[in-house]
Amino acid sequence: METLKAVLALLHLPHRGSATDLEAEAFRRLKAFLAEKGIQAETLPFRGVRSYGTELLAISLLLALSPLSPILPLLGALGFFLYFSGQRPWSFLLDRYPSQNLLAWKGTGERALVLIAHVDTAKTFFLYHPKRVRSFRQNFLANALIAFLSPLLAFTPLKWPLGFYFLLQATLLLHRELRAAYVEGANDNASGVAVATALFLATEPPKGWRLGLALTGCEEVGALGAKALARRLPQGALLLNLDNVGRGELFYVEGEGMLRYTPYRGPLLEAARKTPGAQPLRYRLAYFDALPLAQRGFPTLTLIRLEGGVPPDWHWPTDTFARLDLEAVADTLAYGRALLARVWDATP
């Protein structure tokens, strides 16, 4: 519990917005904390964005221009599909702010298991209001359907209300970019960083294994840290991702995807199915750092806690350290220990 509290205290900043100075300060504190414990973490720099709003704003504007030409909403629908499938072919134009990952190792074995948690926090948006957030998935699917139909609707009189709908959406996204604040991010994801760090420090990998700790940046803007991290992970490494574990009922995720579903696989998932204390979940609300890694073939598992089907205080200003349930955080750590022990025991 003391390690959990110490890490949470390190991350208690006004926010840790993606690729901001406060995200960098959080990483500086975490690296110094690990050094005090005798762990030398490597800094892996990359470049990212501070908000996903610019990309979604551009996509919305293309869709809003359906009265002018069906080509423009076709490009918008393609951009929508690519973005929510985890692809950003335009990233070279936008990724210009410095961010980083931290990567540390224990042990010298040929097999590797890596604990992952993202450090950054997101901007809020009206869709995350507690009265609306339970309909987040339904709103997303309705928006996706309208976006994908927009090239066809551009040939009908419906192109005018369609254009107005996406113009309104673009206006709301612009307001978010200009006025919305980053949330404090205690549950999302100081809780996951605390559990991952405490589990790493408390665990000695058995013979034949290496244990890694990967703390990532820019998860909230497209899992950019995980994509950068993938190039530095050993082939076949097992990846345990911890995200939003500060309150609610514990779940282990069997797969994820907002549009295309990517199933998880591997020893961690099999161990979770045999370890009491968590329920299975097919996660379709958003994405985790685990998604781009699972898409690249890594054996992956995510642990998350939900209340009423959504993460507590998800991307809302109420996601504060005062609202964390420390017992839930500690119980997640205990479950993680049991999970790793089952993986080690199953090793031939």
C-alpha positions, 0 to 999 in steps of 0.5 A, spaced: 500 500 500 505 504 501 508 504 494 501 505 491 500 511 495 507 514 493 506 513 486 499 516 486 502 522 490 507 523 485 502 524 479 498 528 483 498 534 479 493 539 476 493 534 470 498 530 465 495 532 459 498 528 453 505 531 450 504 537 455 509 540 460 506 537 466 506 530 462 513 531 462 514 533 469 510 526 471 515 522 467 521 526 471 518 524 477 516 517 476 523 516 473 527 519 479 522 514 484 524 508 480 532 510 481 531 511 488 528 504 488 535 502 484 531 501 477 534 505 471 528 506 467 530 508 459 527 514 456 524 513 449 522 519 446 517 520 441 512 526 438 505 526 438 499 531 439 496 534 445 489 533 443 485 528 438 480 534 437 484 537 431 483 530 427 476 529 428 475 536 427 478 535 420 474 529 419 467 533 421 469 538 416 470 534 410 463 530 412 460 537 413 461 539 406 457 534 403 453 539 399 459 541 395 461 534 392 460 527 394 468 526 394 469 530 400 464 526 405 467 520 402 474 522 404 471 524 411 468 517 412 475 514 410 478 518 415 473 516 420 474 509 419 482 509 419 482 513 425 477 509 429 481 503 427 487 506 430 491 508 423 493 515 422 496 516 415 497 523 416 501 523 423 507 526 420 503 532 419 501 533 426 505 529 431 510 535 433 510 535 441 515 531 445 512 526 449 516 519 452 515 512 454 519 509 460 521 502 460 525 498 465 527 491 466 528 486 471 531 479 470 535 476 464 531 470 461 529 469 454 521 470 455 518 477 457 512 479 461 511 487 460 506 491 465 504 497 461 500 503 464 499 510 461 501 516 464 497 522 460 490 525 461 485 527 457 481 533 455 474 533 457 468 533 453 460 534 453 459 527 451 462 524 458 457 528 462 455 523 467 448 523 464 450 522 457 456 517 458 452 511 459 450 512 452 457 513 449 457 507 445 450 508 442 452 515 440 458 513 437 455 507 433 450 512 430 455 517 428 459 512 425 453 510 421 451 517 419 458 518 417 459 512 413 452 513 409 454 520 408 457 519 401 451 516 398 446 521 402 450 527 398 446 525 392 440 526 396 436 532 399 439 530 406 445 532 404 443 539 407 441 537 414 447 532 414 452 538 412 449 542 418 449 536 423 457 535 422 458 542 422 455 543 428 459 537 431 465 541 428 463 547 432 463 543 438 470 540 437 473 547 436 470 549 442 473 543 446 480 545 443 479 552 445 476 551 452 476 544 455 480 543 460 485 536 461 482 532 467 486 531 473 486 523 471 486 520 478 482 513 476 485 514 468 490 513 469 494 514 476 491 508 478 494 504 473 501 507 473 501 506 481 499 498 480 503 497 475 509 500 478 508 497 485 507 490 481 513 491 478 517 493 484 514 487 488 515 482 483 522 478 482 521 474 475 523 466 475 528 463 472 527 464 464 523 470 464 524 478 464 519 483 467 518 489 464 515 496 466 512 500 460 509 507 462 507 510 456 505 517 454 499 520 449 495 514 450 489 519 450 490 521 443 491 515 439 495 510 443 501 513 440 506 511 446 504 504 445 505 504 438 512 507 439 513 502 444 512 496 440 518 497 436 522 496 443 519 490 445 522 483 445 518 479 440 512 475 443 513 479 450 506 478 454 503 484 455 499 486 461 495 493 461 492 496 467 487 502 466 482 505 470 483 501 476 481 506 481 474 504 483 468 499 481 468 492 479 474 489 476 474 486 469 479 482 465 478 484 457 478 479 452 478 483 446 477 491 444 475 495 438 471 501 437 469 499 430 473 492 428 474 488 434 481 485 436 481 479 440 486 478 445 490 471 446 495 468 450 497 466 457 495 472 460 488 471 458 488 464 459 491 465 466 485 471 467 480 466 466 482 461 471 484 466 476 478 468 481 476 476 482 475 479 475 469 478 470 470 477 462 469 483 458 469 485 451 471 492 451 468 497 445 467 503 448 474 506 446 481 503 446 487 502 450 494 502 449 493 494 448 490 495 442 495 497 437 500 491 441 494 486 440 494 488 432 501 487 432 500 480 434 503 481 442 499 476 447 495 481 451 491 482 457 488 489 460 485 490 467 479 495 468 474 497 473 467 499 471 461 502 474 455 501 470 458 499 464 463 505 464 469 507 467 468 511 473 468 519 472 471 517 465 474 524 462 470 528 467 473 533 472 470 529 477 476 524 476 480 527 482 484 523 487 479 524 493 475 520 489 479 514 488 478 507 492 485 505 495 482 498 497 480 497 489 487 499 487 490 495 492 485 489 490 487 490 483 495 489 485 493 483 489 489 480 483 495 482 478 500 478 483 495 472 483 495 473 475 503 473 474 504 467 479 499 463 475 503 465 469 509 463 472 507 456 474 504 455 467 511 456 464 514 449 462 
